[in-house]
Structures are given as C-alpha cells and as structure tokens.
C-alpha cells in the first residue's frame, strides 16, 4: 500500500530568496530565513513545520 505523503510544493530555484552557497556541507541557502542546509530550504521548512514555506516569493522576469 502506498502512503500519501504531503510534499513541499514550492520550487526553491524559482524563489527570490534562494541562493547557492558553494559550501560542501551546506550548498543551499535561504536569505528570507537566514539559513543554509544540505537539502532544499523548502524541504527543510516542510519537514520541521509541516507547512509549506511562507516566505516564497517568485523571481521577477529578467529584462533582455
């Protein structure tokens, strides 16, 4: 039997606050919540709070 687990829906790579740290142990960061992690920040937030990230803000469109 397959379990229906809720998942974190926000894509960090599409978020204004997401950044790559280039640290081997903590490669992903979130500027809105001021933390770095081994997993995607939205996943860390979901695992710890059971809620989707409330700080998600879509990136703006780039001008040519």
PDB file of N, CA, C and O in Angstrom, chain B, residues numbered from 101:
ATOM      1  N   UNK B 101       0.843  -1.173   0.000  1.00  0.00           N
ATOM      2  CA  UNK B 101       0.000   0.000   0.000  1.00  0.00           C
ATOM      3  C   UNK B 101       0.892   1.242   0.000  1.00  0.00           C
ATOM      4  O   UNK B 101       1.843   1.342   0.775  1.00  0.00           O
ATOM      5  N   UNK B 102       0.566   2.176  -0.879  1.00  0.00           N
ATOM      6  CA  UNK B 102       1.354   3.388  -0.997  1.00  0.00           C
ATOM      7  C   UNK B 102       0.804   4.469  -0.074  1.00  0.00           C
ATOM      8  O   UNK B 102      -0.404   4.698  -0.010  1.00  0.00           O
ATOM      9  N   UNK B 103       1.716   5.130   0.641  1.00  0.00           N
ATOM     10  CA  UNK B 103       1.323   6.179   1.576  1.00  0.00           C
ATOM     11  C   UNK B 103       1.192   7.504   0.837  1.00  0.00           C
ATOM     12  O   UNK B 103       2.024   7.825  -0.010  1.00  0.00           O
ATOM     13  N   UNK B 104       0.168   8.266   1.146  1.00  0.00           N
ATOM     14  CA  UNK B 104       0.007   9.601   0.574  1.00  0.00           C
ATOM     15  C   UNK B 104       0.649  10.613   1.504  1.00  0.00           C
ATOM     16  O   UNK B 104       0.056  11.035   2.497  1.00  0.00           O
ATOM     17  N   UNK B 105       1.875  10.993   1.163  1.00  0.00           N
ATOM     18  CA  UNK B 105       2.598  11.965   1.981  1.00  0.00           C
ATOM     19  C   UNK B 105       2.479  13.334   1.337  1.00  0.00           C
ATOM     20  O   UNK B 105       2.694  13.466   0.132  1.00  0.00           O
ATOM     21  N   UNK B 106       2.142  14.354   2.111  1.00  0.00           N
ATOM     22  CA  UNK B 106       2.146  15.698   1.547  1.00  0.00           C
ATOM     23  C   UNK B 106       3.570  16.095   1.207  1.00  0.00           C
ATOM     24  O   UNK B 106       4.510  15.622   1.847  1.00  0.00           O
ATOM     25  N   UNK B 107       3.746  16.944   0.225  1.00  0.00           N
ATOM     26  CA  UNK B 107       5.089  17.355  -0.159  1.00  0.00           C
ATOM     27  C   UNK B 107       5.199  18.869  -0.184  1.00  0.00           C
ATOM     28  O   UNK B 107       4.198  19.583  -0.250  1.00  0.00           O
ATOM     29  N   UNK B 108       6.434  19.341  -0.129  1.00  0.00           N
ATOM     30  CA  UNK B 108       6.682  20.776  -0.224  1.00  0.00           C
ATOM     31  C   UNK B 108       6.521  21.163  -1.688  1.00  0.00           C
ATOM     32  O   UNK B 108       7.257  20.662  -2.538  1.00  0.00           O
ATOM     33  N   UNK B 109       5.581  22.039  -1.998  1.00  0.00           N
ATOM     34  CA  UNK B 109       5.274  22.374  -3.381  1.00  0.00           C
ATOM     35  C   UNK B 109       6.131  23.483  -3.969  1.00  0.00           C
ATOM     36  O   UNK B 109       6.276  23.556  -5.189  1.00  0.00           O
ATOM     37  N   UNK B 110       6.692  24.331  -3.157  1.00  0.00           N
ATOM     38  CA  UNK B 110       7.449  25.449  -3.694  1.00  0.00           C
ATOM     39  C   UNK B 110       8.794  24.992  -4.235  1.00  0.00           C
ATOM     40  O   UNK B 110       9.486  24.183  -3.617  1.00  0.00           O
ATOM     41  N   UNK B 111       9.152  25.520  -5.395  1.00  0.00           N
ATOM     42  CA  UNK B 111      10.436  25.224  -6.013  1.00  0.00           C
ATOM     43  C   UNK B 111      11.417  26.321  -5.607  1.00  0.00           C
ATOM     44  O   UNK B 111      11.298  27.460  -6.058  1.00  0.00           O
ATOM     45  N   UNK B 112      12.363  25.988  -4.777  1.00  0.00           N
ATOM     46  CA  UNK B 112      13.311  26.981  -4.276  1.00  0.00           C
ATOM     47  C   UNK B 112      14.062  27.695  -5.397  1.00  0.00           C
ATOM     48  O   UNK B 112      14.382  28.878  -5.274  1.00  0.00           O
ATOM     49  N   UNK B 113      14.339  26.996  -6.466  1.00  0.00           N
ATOM     50  CA  UNK B 113      15.102  27.614  -7.548  1.00  0.00           C
ATOM     51  C   UNK B 113      14.326  28.732  -8.245  1.00  0.00           C
ATOM     52  O   UNK B 113      14.912  29.534  -8.972  1.00  0.00           O
ATOM     53  N   UNK B 114      13.031  28.787  -8.031  1.00  0.00           N
ATOM     54  CA  UNK B 114      12.203  29.851  -8.604  1.00  0.00           C
ATOM     55  C   UNK B 114      11.933  30.953  -7.578  1.00  0.00           C
ATOM     56  O   UNK B 114      11.160  31.874  -7.841  1.00  0.00           O
ATOM     57  N   UNK B 115      12.568  30.856  -6.416  1.00  0.00           N
ATOM     58  CA  UNK B 115      12.328  31.822  -5.331  1.00  0.00           C
ATOM     59  C   UNK B 115      13.404  32.907  -5.311  1.00  0.00           C
ATOM     60  O   UNK B 115      14.584  32.630  -5.525  1.00  0.00           O
ATOM     61  N   UNK B 116      12.991  34.120  -5.055  1.00  0.00           N
ATOM     62  CA  UNK B 116      13.882  35.273  -4.984  1.00  0.00           C
ATOM     63  C   UNK B 116      14.934  35.118  -3.886  1.00  0.00           C
ATOM     64  O   UNK B 116      16.047  35.623  -4.030  1.00  0.00           O
ATOM     65  N   UNK B 117      14.607  34.435  -2.803  1.00  0.00           N
ATOM     66  CA  UNK B 117      15.487  34.329  -1.636  1.00  0.00           C
ATOM     67  C   UNK B 117      16.463  33.149  -1.675  1.00  0.00           C
ATOM     68  O   UNK B 117      17.335  33.046  -0.813  1.00  0.00           O
ATOM     69  N   UNK B 118      16.330  32.279  -2.643  1.00  0.00           N
ATOM     70  CA  UNK B 118      17.188  31.093  -2.741  1.00  0.00           C
ATOM     71  C   UNK B 118      18.564  31.469  -3.299  1.00  0.00           C
ATOM     72  O   UNK B 118      18.677  32.309  -4.192  1.00  0.00           O
ATOM     73  N   UNK B 119      19.604  30.832  -2.757  1.00  0.00           N
ATOM     74  CA  UNK B 119      20.945  31.014  -3.306  1.00  0.00           C
ATOM     75  C   UNK B 119      21.791  29.767  -3.097  1.00  0.00           C
ATOM     76  O   UNK B 119      21.507  28.935  -2.235  1.00  0.00           O
ATOM     77  N   UNK B 120      22.843  29.660  -3.912  1.00  0.00           N
ATOM     78  CA  UNK B 120      23.810  28.561  -3.806  1.00  0.00           C
ATOM     79  C   UNK B 120      24.985  29.079  -2.992  1.00  0.00           C
ATOM     80  O   UNK B 120      25.533  30.142  -3.286  1.00  0.00           O
ATOM     81  N   UNK B 121      25.373  28.320  -1.960  1.00  0.00           N
ATOM     82  CA  UNK B 121      26.431  28.785  -1.063  1.00  0.00           C
ATOM     83  C   UNK B 121      27.826  28.324  -1.486  1.00  0.00           C
ATOM     84  O   UNK B 121      28.819  28.945  -1.109  1.00  0.00           O
ATOM     85  N   UNK B 122      27.909  27.262  -2.249  1.00  0.00           N
ATOM     86  CA  UNK B 122      29.176  26.652  -2.647  1.00  0.00           C
ATOM     87  C   UNK B 122      29.940  26.078  -1.464  1.00  0.00           C
ATOM     88  O   UNK B 122      31.141  25.826  -1.567  1.00  0.00           O
ATOM     89  N   UNK B 123      29.262  25.868  -0.342  1.00  0.00           N
ATOM     90  CA  UNK B 123      29.852  25.149   0.787  1.00  0.00           C
ATOM     91  C   UNK B 123      29.463  23.681   0.622  1.00  0.00           C
ATOM     92  O   UNK B 123      28.297  23.370   0.380  1.00  0.00           O
ATOM     93  N   UNK B 124      30.416  22.801   0.749  1.00  0.00           N
ATOM     94  CA  UNK B 124      30.168  21.384   0.520  1.00  0.00           C
ATOM     95  C   UNK B 124      29.100  20.804   1.445  1.00  0.00           C
ATOM     96  O   UNK B 124      28.253  20.029   1.002  1.00  0.00           O
ATOM     97  N   UNK B 125      29.131  21.168   2.710  1.00  0.00           N
ATOM     98  CA  UNK B 125      28.193  20.606   3.680  1.00  0.00           C
ATOM     99  C   UNK B 125      26.834  21.303   3.702  1.00  0.00           C
ATOM    100  O   UNK B 125      25.850  20.723   4.162  1.00  0.00           O
ATOM    101  N   UNK B 126      26.771  22.528   3.215  1.00  0.00           N
ATOM    102  CA  UNK B 126      25.521  23.297   3.213  1.00  0.00           C
ATOM    103  C   UNK B 126      25.408  24.066   1.893  1.00  0.00           C
ATOM    104  O   UNK B 126      25.602  25.282   1.871  1.00  0.00           O
ATOM    105  N   UNK B 127      25.099  23.375   0.798  1.00  0.00           N
ATOM    106  CA  UNK B 127      25.135  24.018  -0.513  1.00  0.00           C
ATOM    107  C   UNK B 127      23.965  24.941  -0.848  1.00  0.00           C
ATOM    108  O   UNK B 127      24.071  25.736  -1.781  1.00  0.00           O
ATOM    109  N   UNK B 128      22.857  24.861  -0.120  1.00  0.00           N
ATOM    110  CA  UNK B 128      21.673  25.670  -0.443  1.00  0.00           C
ATOM    111  C   UNK B 128      21.346  26.627   0.695  1.00  0.00           C
ATOM    112  O   UNK B 128      21.487  26.281   1.869  1.00  0.00           O
ATOM    113  N   UNK B 129      20.911  27.828   0.342  1.00  0.00           N
ATOM    114  CA  UNK B 129      20.590  28.810   1.367  1.00  0.00           C
ATOM    115  C   UNK B 129      19.295  29.548   1.094  1.00  0.00           C
ATOM    116  O   UNK B 129      18.810  29.601  -0.036  1.00  0.00           O
ATOM    117  N   UNK B 130      18.749  30.113   2.155  1.00  0.00           N
ATOM    118  CA  UNK B 130      17.539  30.923   2.076  1.00  0.00           C
ATOM    119  C   UNK B 130      17.819  32.255   2.766  1.00  0.00           C
ATOM    120  O   UNK B 130      18.074  32.296   3.970  1.00  0.00           O
ATOM    121  N   UNK B 131      17.771  33.336   2.002  1.00  0.00           N
ATOM    122  CA  UNK B 131      18.025  34.662   2.579  1.00  0.00           C
ATOM    123  C   UNK B 131      16.873  35.132   3.455  1.00  0.00           C
ATOM    124  O   UNK B 131      17.092  35.868   4.417  1.00  0.00           O
ATOM    125  N   UNK B 132      15.661  34.724   3.139  1.00  0.00           N
ATOM    126  CA  UNK B 132      14.489  35.159   3.911  1.00  0.00           C
ATOM    127  C   UNK B 132      14.522  34.607   5.331  1.00  0.00           C
ATOM    128  O   UNK B 132      14.122  35.288   6.275  1.00  0.00           O
ATOM    129  N   UNK B 133      14.999  33.370   5.482  1.00  0.00           N
ATOM    130  CA  UNK B 133      15.008  32.739   6.805  1.00  0.00           C
ATOM    131  C   UNK B 133      16.407  32.626   7.386  1.00  0.00           C
ATOM    132  O   UNK B 133      16.593  32.101   8.484  1.00  0.00           O
ATOM    133  N   UNK B 134      17.379  33.114   6.652  1.00  0.00           N
ATOM    134  CA  UNK B 134      18.776  33.160   7.103  1.00  0.00           C
ATOM    135  C   UNK B 134      19.314  31.815   7.551  1.00  0.00           C
ATOM    136  O   UNK B 134      19.794  31.679   8.676  1.00  0.00           O
ATOM    137  N   UNK B 135      19.236  30.814   6.674  1.00  0.00           N
ATOM    138  CA  UNK B 135      19.869  29.539   6.995  1.00  0.00           C
ATOM    139  C   UNK B 135      20.403  28.877   5.739  1.00  0.00           C
ATOM    140  O   UNK B 135      19.990  29.189   4.622  1.00  0.00           O
ATOM    141  N   UNK B 136      21.338  27.952   5.952  1.00  0.00           N
ATOM    142  CA  UNK B 136      21.927  27.135   4.895  1.00  0.00           C
ATOM    143  C   UNK B 136      21.642  25.688   5.246  1.00  0.00           C
ATOM    144  O   UNK B 136      21.527  25.341   6.422  1.00  0.00           O
ATOM    145  N   UNK B 137      21.525  24.835   4.223  1.00  0.00           N
ATOM    146  CA  UNK B 137      21.230  23.436   4.503  1.00  0.00           C
ATOM    147  C   UNK B 137      21.751  22.524   3.401  1.00  0.00           C
ATOM    148  O   UNK B 137      22.149  22.974   2.326  1.00  0.00           O
ATOM    149  N   UNK B 138      21.737  21.246   3.696  1.00  0.00           N
ATOM    150  CA  UNK B 138      22.143  20.236   2.729  1.00  0.00           C
ATOM    151  C   UNK B 138      20.992  19.947   1.758  1.00  0.00           C
ATOM    152  O   UNK B 138      21.224  19.602   0.599  1.00  0.00           O
ATOM    153  N   UNK B 139      19.756  20.090   2.234  1.00  0.00           N
ATOM    154  CA  UNK B 139      18.566  19.881   1.411  1.00  0.00           C
ATOM    155  C   UNK B 139      18.021  21.227   0.956  1.00  0.00           C
ATOM    156  O   UNK B 139      18.423  22.279   1.452  1.00  0.00           O
ATOM    157  N   UNK B 140      17.102  21.172   0.004  1.00  0.00           N
ATOM    158  CA  UNK B 140      16.448  22.400  -0.447  1.00  0.00           C
ATOM    159  C   UNK B 140      15.751  23.060   0.742  1.00  0.00           C
ATOM    160  O   UNK B 140      15.116  22.367   1.537  1.00  0.00           O
ATOM    161  N   UNK B 141      15.853  24.372   0.880  1.00  0.00           N
ATOM    162  CA  UNK B 141      15.244  25.063   2.018  1.00  0.00           C
ATOM    163  C   UNK B 141      13.744  24.794   2.176  1.00  0.00           C
ATOM    164  O   UNK B 141      13.269  24.654   3.303  1.00  0.00           O
ATOM    165  N   UNK B 142      12.994  24.718   1.088  1.00  0.00           N
ATOM    166  CA  UNK B 142      11.550  24.459   1.214  1.00  0.00           C
ATOM    167  C   UNK B 142      11.291  23.095   1.835  1.00  0.00           C
ATOM    168  O   UNK B 142      10.319  22.916   2.569  1.00  0.00           O
ATOM    169  N   UNK B 143      12.153  22.141   1.544  1.00  0.00           N
ATOM    170  CA  UNK B 143      12.029  20.795   2.128  1.00  0.00           C
ATOM    171  C   UNK B 143      12.323  20.835   3.624  1.00  0.00           C
ATOM    172  O   UNK B 143      11.616  20.207   4.412  1.00  0.00           O
ATOM    173  N   UNK B 144      13.356  21.567   4.018  1.00  0.00           N
ATOM    174  CA  UNK B 144      13.719  21.698   5.433  1.00  0.00           C
ATOM    175  C   UNK B 144      12.573  22.350   6.211  1.00  0.00           C
ATOM    176  O   UNK B 144      12.217  21.904   7.301  1.00  0.00           O
ATOM    177  N   UNK B 145      12.007  23.406   5.637  1.00  0.00           N
ATOM    178  CA  UNK B 145      10.888  24.102   6.289  1.00  0.00           C
ATOM    179  C   UNK B 145       9.706  23.144   6.437  1.00  0.00           C
ATOM    180  O   UNK B 145       9.086  23.089   7.499  1.00  0.00           O
ATOM    181  N   UNK B 146       9.392  22.394   5.389  1.00  0.00           N
ATOM    182  CA  UNK B 146       8.251  21.484   5.432  1.00  0.00           C
ATOM    183  C   UNK B 146       8.448  20.375   6.458  1.00  0.00           C
ATOM    184  O   UNK B 146       7.527  20.058   7.212  1.00  0.00           O
ATOM    185  N   UNK B 147       9.626  19.789   6.494  1.00  0.00           N
ATOM    186  CA  UNK B 147       9.913  18.705   7.436  1.00  0.00           C
ATOM    187  C   UNK B 147       9.824  19.197   8.879  1.00  0.00           C
ATOM    188  O   UNK B 147       9.318  18.487   9.749  1.00  0.00           O
ATOM    189  N   UNK B 148      10.314  20.409   9.134  1.00  0.00           N
ATOM    190  CA  UNK B 148      10.328  20.925  10.501  1.00  0.00           C
ATOM    191  C   UNK B 148       9.021  21.544  10.968  1.00  0.00           C
ATOM    192  O   UNK B 148       8.737  21.548  12.166  1.00  0.00           O
ATOM    193  N   UNK B 149       8.216  22.069  10.043  1.00  0.00           N
ATOM    194  CA  UNK B 149       6.988  22.738  10.463  1.00  0.00           C
ATOM    195  C   UNK B 149       5.712  22.043   9.992  1.00  0.00           C
ATOM    196  O   UNK B 149       4.636  22.275  10.542  1.00  0.00           O
ATOM    197  N   UNK B 150       5.835  21.187   8.967  1.00  0.00           N
ATOM    198  CA  UNK B 150       4.655  20.546   8.403  1.00  0.00           C
ATOM    199  C   UNK B 150       3.872  21.477   7.489  1.00  0.00           C
ATOM    200  O   UNK B 150       2.787  21.126   7.026  1.00  0.00           O
ATOM    201  N   UNK B 151       4.422  22.668   7.224  1.00  0.00           N
ATOM    202  CA  UNK B 151       3.758  23.656   6.367  1.00  0.00           C
ATOM    203  C   UNK B 151       4.662  24.008   5.190  1.00  0.00           C
ATOM    204  O   UNK B 151       5.882  23.859   5.260  1.00  0.00           O
ATOM    205  N   UNK B 152       4.047  24.475   4.118  1.00  0.00           N
ATOM    206  CA  UNK B 152       4.835  24.973   3.002  1.00  0.00           C
ATOM    207  C   UNK B 152       5.534  26.257   3.417  1.00  0.00           C
ATOM    208  O   UNK B 152       5.096  26.938   4.344  1.00  0.00           O
ATOM    209  N   UNK B 153       6.607  26.581   2.740  1.00  0.00           N
ATOM    210  CA  UNK B 153       7.366  27.795   3.026  1.00  0.00           C
ATOM    211  C   UNK B 153       6.470  29.020   2.854  1.00  0.00           C
ATOM    212  O   UNK B 153       5.847  29.198   1.807  1.00  0.00           O
ATOM    213  N   UNK B 154       6.408  29.850   3.870  1.00  0.00           N
ATOM    214  CA  UNK B 154       5.585  31.055   3.841  1.00  0.00           C
ATOM    215  C   UNK B 154       6.344  32.266   3.285  1.00  0.00           C
ATOM    216  O   UNK B 154       5.747  33.313   3.036  1.00  0.00           O
ATOM    217  N   UNK B 155       7.652  32.121   3.093  1.00  0.00           N
ATOM    218  CA  UNK B 155       8.478  33.228   2.609  1.00  0.00           C
ATOM    219  C   UNK B 155       8.685  33.183   1.102  1.00  0.00           C
ATOM    220  O   UNK B 155       9.338  34.071   0.554  1.00  0.00           O
ATOM    221  N   UNK B 156       8.155  32.186   0.420  1.00  0.00           N
ATOM    222  CA  UNK B 156       8.362  32.031  -1.021  1.00  0.00           C
ATOM    223  C   UNK B 156       7.898  33.278  -1.766  1.00  0.00           C
ATOM    224  O   UNK B 156       6.777  33.753  -1.588  1.00  0.00           O
ATOM    225  N   UNK B 157       8.802  33.797  -2.613  1.00  0.00           N
ATOM    226  CA  UNK B 157       8.462  34.938  -3.471  1.00  0.00           C
ATOM    227  C   UNK B 157       9.054  34.643  -4.844  1.00  0.00           C
ATOM    228  O   UNK B 157      10.268  34.482  -4.968  1.00  0.00           O
ATOM    229  N   UNK B 158       8.216  34.569  -5.877  1.00  0.00           N
ATOM    230  CA  UNK B 158       8.731  34.232  -7.216  1.00  0.00           C
ATOM    231  C   UNK B 158       9.728  35.275  -7.716  1.00  0.00           C
ATOM    232  O   UNK B 158       9.590  36.467  -7.441  1.00  0.00           O
ATOM    233  N   UNK B 159      10.727  34.808  -8.451  1.00  0.00           N
ATOM    234  CA  UNK B 159      11.703  35.717  -9.047  1.00  0.00           C
ATOM    235  C   UNK B 159      11.003  36.532 -10.137  1.00  0.00           C
ATOM    236  O   UNK B 159      10.070  36.063 -10.788  1.00  0.00           O
ATOM    237  N   UNK B 160      11.473  37.743 -10.310  1.00  0.00           N
ATOM    238  CA  UNK B 160      10.944  38.588 -11.380  1.00  0.00           C
ATOM    239  C   UNK B 160      11.497  38.146 -12.719  1.00  0.00           C
ATOM    240  O   UNK B 160      12.469  37.393 -12.781  1.00  0.00           O
ATOM    241  N   UNK B 161      10.887  38.606 -13.774  1.00  0.00           N
ATOM    242  CA  UNK B 161      11.363  38.278 -15.116  1.00  0.00           C
ATOM    243  C   UNK B 161      12.600  39.107 -15.440  1.00  0.00           C
ATOM    244  O   UNK B 161      12.677  40.285 -15.091  1.00  0.00           O
ATOM    245  N   UNK B 162      13.563  38.486 -16.108  1.00  0.00           N
ATOM    246  CA  UNK B 162      14.779  39.193 -16.490  1.00  0.00           C
ATOM    247  C   UNK B 162      14.525  40.004 -17.754  1.00  0.00           C
ATOM    248  O   UNK B 162      13.849  39.545 -18.675  1.00  0.00           O
ATOM    249  N   UNK B 163      15.073  41.217 -17.787  1.00  0.00           N
ATOM    250  CA  UNK B 163      14.967  42.050 -18.979  1.00  0.00           C
ATOM    251  C   UNK B 163      16.056  41.655 -19.962  1.00  0.00           C
ATOM    252  O   UNK B 163      17.157  41.292 -19.548  1.00  0.00           O
ATOM    253  N   UNK B 164      15.775  41.718 -21.220  1.00  0.00           N
ATOM    254  CA  UNK B 164      16.764  41.352 -22.250  1.00  0.00           C
ATOM    255  C   UNK B 164      17.774  42.430 -22.475  1.00  0.00           C
ATOM    256  O   UNK B 164      18.668  42.274 -23.306  1.00  0.00           O
TER     257      UNK B 164
END
